[in-house]
Amino acid sequence: MRRQPTMEEISVMTRKEMKRYCRRYKLSVKGKDWVLKERLNKYVQTHDPPPVEEIIVKKPSPYDNLSPFDRALANYNTGNWDASLDAYKESIETWPDSE
């Protein structure tokens, strides 16, 4: 009488060996499903992927999408003089030939 393979042996069987095993031991569909489920569980346990890090994406505000000149105008209109001056300087560096 032949000995049945252990779960460790079953988990490393190729597809052809698995088919031969199921035919030899006359496993039903339920038995095949159980064996395949155990193989899948074994595979997942041995090939556990690393945890996925959550990527936080900050949506840009409408202010961030403005050009330096438009930011300078917006800051000037709200009375934020220092930020307006910095934005004007950035605008001049960005477009030195512009009037």
N, C-alpha and C positions, 0 to 999 in steps of 0.2 A: 504494500500500500504506500502510495506517495504521500509525502508530507506537503501540506499547503504552505505557500510562501507567507512570510510575515508581512506586516503592513510596510515595514521599511523596504523590503524587497519589492513589494507591489508598487511602492511610490516611485521607484526608479526604473520600472519596466518601460520598454518602448511600446509603441502602439501595437506592433505586430505581436510582441510577447503578451500584451494585455489581452488581445483578441484570442490568442491560443489559451491563455489562462481561463478566460471566461467560458470558452468552449469545453475545455477539459473538465472543469468543475461544474459545468451546467448551471451557470449563474443565470438567474432570471433578470428581467429588466430592472427590477427593484434592487437586486443584488449588484448588478453592474453600476447602477446609479450610486449606490452606497459606496462602492469601491472607488468610483471616480470622484465622489465628493470627498472621501478621505484623502485621495491623492491631491486634490485641489487644496484642501486644508494644509496638507504637508508642504506643498509648494509655496503657499502664501506664508507659512511660518518660516521657511528657510530663505525666502526671497522677499522679506519684508522691506518695502521701500521706505526711504527716509521721510519724516514728516514734512508736509508742504508748509512753507512759511507764507503767511498772509501778506499780500502786497497791498499797501495802502496807497491809493492814487488820489492826490488832492486835485480837485478841479480848479482850474485857474479862474480867478474872478474877472469880470469884464475889465476892471482897471488894469490887470496884468497884461491883457491883450492889446492895450493901447500903445501907440508909438511914443517915443520919448517926448515929441513935441506936443502931442495930445495930452500926455500926462502933465506936462508943464502947464498947459492951459487950464486943465482941470484943477490942479493945485493952486494956480493963481486965482481962479474964480472962487475957490473955497477959502482963500486967505492963508493958505499954507505956503508962506513965502520961501522958506528954506528948501523945502522939497521942490518947489517950482524952479528955484535957481539951479538946483542939482539936475533936474530934468532938462532944463534949457542947455546946460553945459553938456549933458549927454547927447542931446539933440545936435549940438554943434559938432561934437566928436563923430557922431554917426554920419551926418551929412555936411562936411566942411564947405562944399561948393554951393550949397543952397543959400538963398537969400533969406 
